[in-house]
Amino acid sequence: MIYYKTDEQVELMRKSALLVSNTLAEIAVLLKPGITTLSIDKTIGSIIRDNGAVPSFLGYNGYPFNSCISVNDVVVHGFPNGHALKEGDVVSVDVGVILNGWHGDHAYTFMIGDPGPDAVKLVKTTKESLYKGIEKAVAGNRIGDIAFAIQEHTEKKNGYGVVRELVGHGLGRSLHEDPQVPNYGKRGSGPVLKEGLVLAIEPMINMGKKDVYTDDDGWTVRTKDGKVSVHFEHDVCVRKGKADILSNYAPIEAAEKANPELFSDY
């Protein structure tokens, strides 16, 4: 069942999405070598609650943390822990909130110091692919048009591995709604996009091959070849002519550039 949102509901979802964006911006200020992902997670939980919202990941299908923090070869769903971040780490922070009954859910990948040109190129390319997918999220197109745009930029042009097992999704009163939004596929395939559909578009791209596996914790997804993976995600409402991005990377990017411990020259 695909749920379409009214303009009023979209504006409520924008508030949820922007709370996630602002939370990620506050985290960008704190990131540095020596900080633990568990301490970041606790801060995320505090920020969300201080703003009258609920961390939507906490307790979701038994998930035990406020956020997913995925480092280096972890693709998504990384457990925050007591391990300290170090120079050269590539860190995806994925946050979800429920505010006024509506979900916001997106992610951003940071680089602690300089991880080297190969990792920087992967981060840059994955972020570019997110926007190429969003360009196709307009009424009259199909899900496959989004998927193809992401795959073409990452896999076909740059030789990266596009994860198959994990996909983007609809978003609304539930964290995961129909339709699924793969990062690979054929143009002109899948459900037709209509105005009022809100999607979480989220390329998950591996430096090496597409193959992944899940740790014994049942959540942490890693690349099989141990190479770095990158994850970016925006909340987007389908409109005629041009998609409406409900989330906002601008405050995150500003905080990233202002933090000397983060690599942002890409």
N, C-alpha and C positions, 0 to 999 in steps of 0.2 A: 504494500500500500504506500503510494507516494502522497505526502501531505504538502499542500501549497499554502503559503502564509499570506495573510493580508498585509497591507502596508503598515498597519499599526503593530502587528506581530513582528514584522521585520525590524521595526525600530526598537522594539524590546530586545530582539536578538542582537541588534547592533550594540546595545548597552552591555550585554553579556560578553560579546566579542571584544569590545574595547576594554573591559575589565581584564580580560586575558592579556591583551596587548600591553596594558599598563603594568600588569604584574610581571610580564617578561622584561619590560623596560627596567623595573626596579631590580630584577635579578641581574640584568646586564651590568649594573653598577657594581655588584658584589663579586662577580666572577674574577678569580685570580688563582694562581698556583697556591696550593695549600688548603683551600677551602674544600669541605667535603660535600658530596651531593646530598647527603642526609640533612646537613644544616640548610642547604638551599631549599630542600623540600619543606622543611619546617617553616621557613620564612614564607614560602609560597602559600602554605596553609593559613598563616597569620594574615597575610595581605588580603586573601580572598574573604576570610571571615570578617576582617575589619571593614570591608566594603559591603557587608550585609548579604554575602553570597555563600554558597556551599561548594567545596571542591568536588566536582562531579566524578572524578576518578576514584576517590576514596570509597572503598567498599563495592565498587562496580565489579560484579562477578567475583567478589572476594579480593579485588586488588587492594593492597594494604598501605598505599601511600597517597599523598596529595597530588603528585605529579609523576610523570615518567621522565627520567633523565638518562639519556643514552650516550655512552662515551665510546668513541673510536669505532670498534667493530660491532658495537650494539646498534642494530637498525632502529628498533623502537621498543617501548615497554620496559626500559631499563629500570631496575630497582634502585632508588637512592640508597646509599650506604656510607660507611665510615671511611671509604678510600678517598684520599686527598687528590684533587685534580693537580695535574702537572703541566709544565710548559710543553706545548705542542699537541695537547689534547683537543679533539674535536667533539663538541658537546651539544647534543640536541636536547632542548628543554620543551616538553609538551605539557600544556596546562589546559584543564577543563573546569568550567564553573557553571553553576545553576544560579541564575539571578531572576527573580520574579517568575520562576517556573520555566525559564528558557535557557537553553545551553549555549555556551560559547566554547570553542575547542580549537586551539591552533598551536603551532610549534615554530621554533626558530633554532637554527644551528649556529653556535658560537665557536670561535677558535681561541684557545688560551695560548697567547704568544703566537709564534710563527710555526705552523705545522709542516711547512715545506710547500713547494709549488704544486705538487700533485694534489695534495689535499685542498689547497686554496682553489685550484681550478675546479675540483669536484663541488665544493661549496658554491662557488659562483655559478656553475652550470646548473646545479639543482635548483638554486633560487631563480635563475632565469626560466627554467622549465615550468616552475609554478605559475609564473605570469603568462607564459605561452599557453598553458592550459586554461587559465582564467579568461584569456582573450576569446576562447571558444565557448565560454559559459553564457551564451546568449540564446534568447528564445528562438526556436526553429532549428537549432543545431541538435546534435545527439551526444549522448555520453561518450560514444566512441571518438568524437571529434576532440574532446578534452584529452582522452587517453592517448590518442595518436600524436597530438601535439607534444605531450610530455615525452613519450617514447622516442619520437623522432629527434628531439633536441638532445636527449641524454644518451640513448643507446645507439641510434643509427648514426648520429653525427659525431659523437664523442667516445663511443665504444664502452660506455659504462653498463653495469648490470641493473636492470629495472626489476625490483622485487615483485613477484607475482602473487605471493600468498597474502599480502596485506594491501588494502585499498582505501581510498577515500570513501565518503559516505554522505548521505543526507543528514541533516541536523535540525533539531527543533525542540519539542518538549522532551524528546528522548535523545540520548547521546548518539546513538546510531540508528538512523532511519534509512529507508529505501530512497533512492537507488544506491547501489555500490558504484564507486567511481575508480576504476582501475587506472593505473599509470601506463598501460600498454593496451593496444587494441587497434581496430580498423576505423577509419573515417566512415561516417554515415551509419554506424552500427549502434545498437542499444536504444534505450528510451529517448523519446523526443524531449528536449528541454523546454519548459514552459515558465512564464513569469511567476515569481513567488516561490520558486523552488530554492531552498537554501542548501548549499553543499559545503562540506569540508573537503577541499581539494588538497592532497598531500603527497607529493612525490617523495618516494623513499628509494634512494639511488646509491648503488654500491660502486666503489672504485674498481672492484674486480668483477667477478661473476655474480649472477643474479641469485645464486643459491643461498639459502638461509637455513638455520635450525633454531629450535627453542631450547633454552636451558632447562635443567631439572626443576626450577622454580615454577615452570609452567607459563611464564610470562616473557622473560627476556629473550628477544630474538636477535641472533647474531649472524654475521656473514660466515659462510662455511669456510671461505679461504682466509679468514682473519683480517681482511682488508677493511679500510674505513668505509662507513656508510653515512649518508647525510639525509636529513629530513627537514623539510619546510612545509608549513600548512597555513592556509588562509580560510576564513569563513566567507562565503560568496553567495549573493542572491542573484539568480538568473533574471535578467531584464532584456527588453528589446534593445538591440543595437550595441549595448555595452554592459558588462557585468558590474554589479555593485559590490565592492569589497567591503564587508562589514567590519572586519578587523583592520588594524593599522600598524604597519611595521615602522612608521616614521619615528615614534618615541623610542622604539627598541634600537633602531639604527643610530639615533642620536646618542643614546646611552652607550652603545657599543663603541662609537667613535670617541667618546669622551673618556673611556676607560683605557688607560695606557697598557693594561695587562691583556687586552684583547686585540687580535689582529682583525682589522676592518678595511684594509687597503686592497679591495678587490672589486 
